[in-house]
């Protein structure tokens, strides 16, 4: 996922994607612990995708708060 893809999603889509990525991260950790992991780079990709989504959510929350403060 690219940052542009995350910005194009709605808030609900971002939340759903975040839940899915956290589940995937959990499963990847178990695969790594049991020695069943084939693609070790996937852990890094998932971690970074989670960070991208959280950053997008945080920036939207910040801009919404700034807009709200400007209206007062």
C-alpha positions in Angstrom: 0.0 0.0 0.0 1.2 3.5 -0.8 0.5 6.6 1.1 -1.8 7.9 -1.7 -3.8 4.7 -1.4 -4.4 5.3 2.3 -5.3 8.9 1.7 -7.9 7.9 -0.9 -9.7 5.6 1.6 -12.6 6.7 3.8 -12.3 6.7 7.6 -14.3 3.5 7.8 -12.2 1.8 5.2 -9.0 2.8 7.0 -10.3 1.4 10.3 -11.2 -1.9 8.6 -7.9 -2.1 6.8 -6.1 -1.4 10.1 -7.9 -4.3 11.8 -7.1 -6.6 9.0 -3.4 -5.7 9.0 -3.2 -6.1 12.8 -4.7 -9.6 12.5 -2.2 -10.4 9.7 0.7 -9.1 11.8 -0.5 -11.4 14.7 -0.6 -14.4 12.4 2.8 -13.6 10.9 4.4 -13.5 14.3 3.0 -16.9 15.1 4.3 -18.2 11.7 7.7 -16.8 12.5 7.8 -18.3 16.0 6.9 -21.8 14.7 9.3 -21.6 11.8 6.6 -21.7 9.1 7.3 -18.3 7.7 8.2 -18.2 4.0 8.3 -14.4 3.3 10.1 -12.7 6.1 9.9 -9.3 4.4 6.1 -9.4 4.8 6.4 -8.5 8.5 8.1 -5.3 7.6 5.6 -4.4 4.9 2.7 -5.0 7.3 4.3 -2.9 10.0 4.8 0.0 7.6 1.3 -0.2 6.2 0.0 0.0 9.8 2.1 3.1 10.4 0.9 4.7 7.1 -2.8 4.1 8.1 -2.3 5.5 11.6 -0.5 8.5 10.2 -3.3 9.2 7.8 -5.9 8.8 10.6 -3.9 11.1 12.9 -3.5 13.8 10.2 -7.2 13.7 9.5 -8.1 14.0 13.2 -5.6 16.9 13.5 -7.0 18.8 10.5 -10.6 18.2 11.7 -9.7 19.7 15.1 -8.0 22.6 13.5 -11.0 23.3 11.4 -13.2 23.1 14.4 -11.1 25.5 16.4 -11.0 28.0 13.4 -14.8 28.0 13.5 -15.0 29.3 17.0 
